[in-house]
Amino acid sequence: MGSGQCVNCREHPPEFERAASFGEYRDHLRGLIHLLKYERVTPAARPLGKMLAQAISELQPSFGEGKLLLVPVPLHRNRSRARGFNQAELIAHAAMKAIGRELEFAPELLIRKRETISQVGLSREERIENMRDAFRVRDSRRVRGRSVIVVDDVMTTGTTVSECARVLQQAGAKRVWAATVARAFHGADLPQAAEDDQQEEVEAAHSASS
């Protein structure tokens, strides 16, 4: 588990205060995430939720008082319809049972209002532009003055969760953190680490053919 800043974060500060992940996106952890997302084995969300809860617990000393909002990164409606579920939402729901403090689960708060192109091969600046204005807050009254944890299954550069944090703060969120089950690093044993859902499907296809 770790939450240290990578080179990308130092060069391009994210919109969230801090991020934490349970582990590296590889080996058994990668396999468990793929089991949920691509083989649709939804019971895999339970152990992944426990892992996400551990990542959130690492951030907990900085939370302060008050009930926090737990907001999963949304899928575009077309992708959600095709898959049948949002993996970030399933994992976050499972994490709620393992977290040692009261949180408000808000899976419908963020909306992915447009589809984005694959992040594969894009520079950091191109990724930021690709995700720009991809999300909106459904009801700013629920966000105003609140502290929020944005959660997802995998983070690579943090572009997606950072854009979520940006629009949440525009809607009035006081503080925003990010927590994910896994952190993918460029240059690991993957052809291209996955962050955006489309990017992950490219990797899934590579895994199936290798």
N, C-alpha and C positions, 0 to 999 in steps of 0.2 A: 504494500500500500504506500502511496506517496502523493505529495502535492507540491513538489518543488517546481519552480518556474523553468520552462524550457527556453531555448534560444528564441523561438517564435514569439513567446509571451514577453520576453524582455525587449525585443525589437518592435513588437506591435502589441502594446498593452491591451488586454481584453477588457470588456465592459463589466465583467463580474469581479468581485473582490478577490476571490480565491477559489480554486478547484481541487477536488480530491477524487481519486479513483482507487478501486479495490486492488487491481492488479494490471499486469501488462496483457495486451490483446494477443495472446499466443497460446499454443498448446491446448490444454484442457479447457481453459477459460474461453478461448476463441471457439472451441468445439461446442461448448454449452450454449453460447450465444447463437451460433449457427443452427443448433438444434431447435431453438425457439423460433428464430426468424424465418428460416428457409425450409425446415421440415415441419414447422408448425406444431411442435411438441410443447403445448402451452404449460404443462406442469413444470417445465424447466424454469419458468418465471419465479418459482418459489425460492430455489437456492440462489438465483441471481438477485432476487430481492434482498435476501440476507446479506449478500456481498455489498449491494448498494447501501444498505443500512450501515454497514461498517465504514464505508467511505463517508457517509453523512456524519457519523459519529466523530470522525477526525476533524470535521469542520465545527463541531458543536461548541467548543470553547469560545468561538468568536461570535456566536449568535446573539447573545444578550437575552433580554426579557421579551415576552410576547409570543403569541402563536404564529409560527411561520407558515407561509404558503408553500406547498410542494407541487411544482408544475413540471410535468413531463414535456419534452420536446414533441410537438405534434407532427403527424404525417399529413401530407396533402390528402384531401378526401379521395382522390383517385387511387392513390397507393394504399390508403387505409381500406378502401373497398376491395381492392384486389387481394390484399393479404388477409383481410378479415379481422385484423386487430392492429393496435399500435404497441409494439414491443416495449417501448419506454413506459407506456401507461401500465401495462401488465406488471412490469418489474417494480415500478414505483408503488403500485397498489400492494404488492407483496412486501415491499420494504416497510410500509406503514406499520405492519404488525410487529416488526422487529426493532423499531426505533423507540428509544427510551424516553421520548417526550411527545407531547401532543402537537400534531401538525394538522393543518387544513389541506386536504387533498383537492387539487383544482385542475383536473385533467382537461376541462373544456375552456380554460381561461385563455390559452393561446391558440390562435388559428393560423395554420399555414395557408396563406391566401393565394400563393402561386407555386407552381412546380419549378424546381431549379434543375439546372443541367448537372451532369456528373462532375464531381470535384476532381476526378482523376486527371493528373497532369497540369492542374492549374497552379499558378503561383499564389503566394499568400494574399497579395493584393487582388488577384482575380477571384479568389475564393470569397473574400470580403464583399466584392462587388456582386458576385453571384448570389450571395445570401441577403444582400441589402434589400430591405422592405419585403422580405418573403413572409414575415409574420405580422400579426396584429393582435392586440389585446381585445377580447370580446367585451369586457366590462371593466372600465378603468376604476370604477368605484370600489371594486374588490381589491385593487392593487394599491390605491393611494395611501401612502404612509406605511405600507407593510414591508416586511422583509421576506424574501423569496429564495427558495432553492430550486434551480432548474436542473432537471435530471434527464439522463439519456443512457443508452447502453454502452456506446463507445465514443471516445473523443480522440481526435488526432491533433489538429492545430487549435481546436477550440472555436473555430469560426462560427459554427452553427449555434452553440450555446451562448457565445458572445453576442450574436445578433438577437437572440431571444432576450438576453439581459438588457440590451440596448432599448428594445421596444418596451420592456417592462418598466425601465426607469423613465422613459418618456411618458409612460402612463401614470407615473407617480410613485413607483416602488422606491422605498428608502434605501434598501441594500439588497444585493443579489449575489448568491453563491452558485457554484456549479458542482454537481457530483455525478460520476458515471461509474458503471461497473468496471469498465476496462479503459485503458489508455493505449493507443496505438502509436508507435514511433516509426517515422520514416527511416529506412535503412535497416529495419529488422529483417526477419526471415520471410516477409511478405513482399509480393511484387509492388504493391502500393497500399499503404495502410488505409483503413476504412474510417470515415467519419460520417459523411452524408449517406443517407440510405441507398441512393443510386450507386454510390461508390462501393458500398459494401456488396451490392449484388454483382458487380464486376469481379470482386474478389471471390465471391461464392462460386461463380462460374469457373474461375481459375482453379479453385480447389477441387471442383468436380471433375475437371479434365486432367488433373495432375495425378 
